[in-house]
Amino acid sequence: MRIENVGLMTPGDMGQALAQQISAKGFTVRTALDRRSERSRTLARAAGLVDVGTIARLVVECDVVLSVMNPGAALDFAGEAADALRAGGRDTLIVDCNAIAPPTAHEIAGVIERAGGRFLDAGIIGPPPRGGAKTNLYVSGPGAADLEQLAGPQLAVHVVSDRIGDASAVKMCYGALNKGTQALWLEVLIAAERLGVASVLEEQLRQSRADLHDWVLGQFPALPPKAYRWVPEMVEISKTLASAGITPRVFQGAADIYAYVAATALGSETPENRDRTRSGRDIVRLLAQQPPDASG
């Protein structure tokens, strides 16, 4: 399959950065801003994306459409894409790049394929690829190598297998270790702050696990604006573990932690407007000051 026109939904923080990398390879990148927020419109304009208005037009005008969004919206988007496939009579390749469980990937594959489209399962691991940052796109499913055309210096494309769900499984396991670790540390450090023993605990951590302590504090400043998206991701990880015969309850708790963060003033910020002078300790202190029922 030769790719010329790439569609991307939605141009958020990660989506915008991916679009810029794909555009740099010479592809025309389109998006659909109908019903999108002003933030999405601003990010799309900054990336030079072509706005075709509706998802129906996006699916008809593009060879491949990448779904990069809140995982809680992935299935709804697949339904809209399927409607567009049926209406337009196209076999556009739809690639779900969201943090979803393998069973969810199979469900979305069914929605797309029954509408006449092609489907690939993908998972993004790494930061938004802008500046000097690089990220990885793991992809699986029949013909997954087609997406290698999008690879560039800051976007590595890895073909996992020809089985739908395998790329999502890689993403879920990695996200469980990465964001699950952050959730655990955040919960415990907030508790220590409220219990009045934060300084003693920090001294002990400096002696025994300074590496982990420094790493996680370095992650916290950028965490709150992303917490609302990490809630459904933790739910999808729970679903993944349950499908593997492992208890889902650990990550149901992680979802609670991120829901708590998302409901605070810090959680209402965006990656663009957050206060970049805050340290990881500041984040813990400010979250510990929130009422225990902040998540509603």
C-alpha positions in Angstrom: 0.0 0.0 0.0 1.3 3.4 -1.0 0.5 6.2 1.5 0.2 9.8 0.3 -2.5 11.5 2.4 -2.6 10.9 6.2 -5.5 11.8 8.4 -5.0 12.4 12.1 -7.5 12.6 14.9 -7.0 14.4 17.1 -4.3 17.1 17.1 -3.7 17.2 20.8 -0.3 17.3 22.4 0.8 13.9 21.0 -1.2 14.1 17.9 0.2 17.5 16.9 3.8 16.3 17.4 3.2 13.1 15.3 1.6 15.2 12.6 4.6 17.4 12.4 7.0 14.4 12.1 4.8 12.9 9.4 4.5 16.2 7.5 8.3 16.5 7.6 8.5 13.2 5.6 6.5 14.9 2.8 3.1 13.6 3.5 0.0 15.8 3.5 -1.6 15.5 6.9 -5.3 16.3 7.3 -7.5 16.5 10.3 -11.2 17.2 11.0 -11.9 20.1 13.4 -15.6 20.0 13.3 -16.8 20.0 17.0 -13.2 20.2 18.2 -12.0 22.5 21.0 -10.3 25.8 20.4 -7.1 24.2 21.8 -7.2 21.5 19.1 -7.8 24.2 16.5 -4.8 26.2 17.7 -2.5 23.1 17.8 -3.7 22.1 14.3 -2.9 25.5 12.9 0.5 25.6 14.5 1.3 22.2 12.9 0.1 23.3 9.5 -2.6 20.6 9.3 -5.2 20.8 6.6 -8.7 21.0 8.1 -11.3 19.0 6.1 -14.1 19.7 8.6 -15.8 16.4 9.2 -14.6 12.9 10.0 -16.6 11.7 6.9 -14.5 13.8 4.6 -11.3 12.8 6.5 -11.9 9.1 5.9 -12.8 9.7 2.2 -9.8 11.9 1.4 -7.1 10.0 3.2 -5.3 6.7 2.6 -4.8 6.1 6.3 -6.3 7.7 9.4 -4.5 7.6 12.7 -6.7 7.7 15.8 -4.6 9.4 18.5 -7.0 10.5 21.4 -8.3 9.9 24.8 -8.7 6.1 24.9 -12.2 6.5 26.3 -13.2 8.0 23.0 -11.6 5.4 20.7 -14.6 3.2 20.2 -16.9 6.2 19.5 -14.5 7.4 16.9 -14.3 4.0 15.3 -18.1 4.1 15.0 -18.0 7.5 13.2 -15.2 6.2 10.9 -17.2 3.1 10.1 -20.2 5.3 9.1 -17.9 7.3 6.8 -16.5 4.1 5.3 -19.9 2.8 4.5 -21.1 6.1 3.1 -18.0 6.7 1.0 -17.4 3.2 -0.2 -13.7 3.5 0.7 -11.4 0.9 2.2 -9.3 3.5 4.1 -6.9 2.1 6.6 -7.9 3.0 10.1 -5.1 2.7 12.7 -6.0 2.9 16.4 -2.9 4.3 18.2 -4.6 4.7 21.6 -3.9 3.1 25.0 -6.5 0.4 24.7 -6.7 -3.2 25.8 -6.3 -6.0 23.2 -10.0 -7.0 23.6 -10.9 -3.3 22.8 -8.6 -3.4 19.8 -10.4 -6.5 18.5 -13.8 -4.8 19.1 -12.7 -1.8 17.1 -11.2 -4.0 14.4 -14.6 -5.6 14.0 -16.4 -2.2 13.7 -14.0 -1.0 11.0 -13.8 -4.2 9.0 -17.5 -4.8 8.9 -17.8 -1.3 7.3 -15.3 -2.3 4.6 -12.2 -0.6 5.9 -8.8 -2.0 6.9 -7.6 -1.9 10.5 -4.3 -1.9 12.3 -3.6 -1.9 16.0 -0.8 0.5 17.2 0.6 1.8 20.5 2.7 4.9 21.1 5.5 4.7 23.6 7.5 7.7 24.4 7.1 11.5 24.6 5.6 13.7 21.9 8.3 13.8 19.2 9.2 17.4 19.2 12.5 19.2 19.9 15.0 16.5 20.4 12.5 13.9 21.7 11.9 10.6 19.9 9.0 8.2 20.2 8.1 4.7 19.1 5.0 3.5 17.3 4.4 -0.3 17.7 2.0 -1.7 15.2 0.4 -5.1 14.5 -2.1 -6.7 12.2 -2.1 -7.8 8.5 0.0 -5.5 6.5 1.4 -3.7 9.5 4.6 -2.9 7.6 2.7 -0.4 5.5 3.2 2.1 8.4 6.9 1.9 8.1 6.5 4.6 5.4 5.7 7.1 8.2 9.0 6.4 10.1 11.5 9.2 10.5 14.4 10.3 12.6 12.1 11.0 15.6 9.4 8.5 14.9 10.4 4.8 15.0 7.9 2.3 13.6 8.2 -1.2 15.0 6.2 -4.1 13.5 5.2 -6.5 16.3 3.3 -9.2 14.4 0.4 -9.7 12.0 -2.0 -10.3 14.9 -4.4 -7.6 16.0 -4.0 -6.8 19.7 -0.3 -7.5 20.0 0.8 -3.8 19.7 -1.9 -2.8 22.2 -0.6 -5.6 24.6 2.9 -4.1 24.4 1.5 -0.6 25.1 -0.6 -1.8 28.0 2.2 -3.7 29.7 4.6 -0.8 29.3 2.0 1.7 30.5 1.2 -0.5 33.5 4.9 -0.4 34.6 5.4 3.3 33.8 2.2 5.1 34.8 1.3 2.4 37.3 4.6 3.1 39.1 3.8 6.8 39.1 0.4 6.3 40.5 1.7 4.2 43.4 4.4 6.7 44.3 2.0 9.6 44.0 -0.5 7.9 46.3 2.1 7.0 48.9 3.8 10.4 48.9 0.5 12.2 49.2 -0.3 10.0 52.2 3.1 10.7 53.8 2.5 14.4 53.4 -0.9 14.2 55.0 0.5 12.0 57.8 3.2 14.5 58.5 6.2 12.1 57.8 7.1 13.3 54.3 10.6 14.6 55.3 11.5 11.4 57.2 10.3 9.2 54.4 12.3 11.3 51.9 15.5 11.0 53.9 15.0 7.2 54.0 14.3 7.0 50.3 17.5 9.1 49.6 19.5 6.4 51.4 17.9 3.4 49.8 16.1 4.2 46.5 17.4 7.6 45.4 17.2 6.5 41.8 13.5 5.8 41.8 12.7 8.8 44.0 14.5 11.2 41.7 12.9 9.6 38.6 9.4 9.8 39.9 9.7 13.4 41.2 10.9 14.3 37.7 7.7 12.8 36.2 5.2 14.6 38.5 5.4 18.2 37.1 3.9 17.2 33.7 1.5 14.6 35.1 -1.6 16.6 36.3 -2.8 17.9 32.9 -2.6 14.4 31.5 -4.4 12.7 34.4 -7.8 12.8 32.8 -6.6 10.7 29.9 -4.8 8.3 32.1 -8.0 7.4 33.9 -9.4 5.4 30.9 -6.0 4.1 30.2 -5.8 2.5 33.7 -9.2 1.0 33.0 -7.9 -0.5 29.8 -4.9 -1.9 31.6 -7.2 -3.5 34.1 -9.1 -5.1 31.2 -5.8 -6.2 29.7 -4.7 -7.9 32.9 -8.1 -9.5 33.4 -7.9 -11.0 29.9 -4.5 -12.5 30.9 -6.0 -14.0 34.1 -4.5 -11.4 36.4 -6.4 -9.4 39.0 -7.6 -6.0 37.5 -7.9 -4.4 40.9 -4.5 -2.8 41.2 -5.1 -0.6 38.2 -8.7 0.1 39.1 -7.0 1.8 42.1 -4.6 3.6 39.8 -7.6 4.9 37.9 -8.9 6.3 41.2 -5.7 8.1 41.8 -5.6 9.8 38.4 -9.3 10.7 38.7 -8.5 12.4 41.9 -5.7 14.4 40.3 -7.8 15.2 37.2 -10.5 16.8 39.5 -8.1 19.3 41.0 -7.0 22.7 39.8 -3.7 21.2 38.7 -5.6 18.7 36.6 -7.6 21.4 34.8 -4.4 22.9 33.3 -3.1 21.9 29.8 0.4 20.8 28.9 0.9 24.3 27.3 -0.3 26.4 30.2 1.0 24.5 33.2 3.3 26.3 35.6 6.7 25.0 34.6 8.4 26.3 37.7 6.7 23.7 39.9 8.9 20.8 41.1 7.8 17.3 41.8 7.7 18.0 45.5 5.4 21.0 44.8 3.0 18.8 42.9 2.8 16.3 45.9 2.4 19.1 48.4 -0.4 20.8 46.4 -2.3 17.6 45.8 -2.0 16.7 49.4 -3.8 19.9 50.3 -6.8 19.0 48.2 -9.8 17.6 50.1 -9.9 13.8 50.1 -13.1 13.8 48.0 -11.7 16.0 45.3 -12.4 13.4 42.7 -16.1 13.6 43.4 
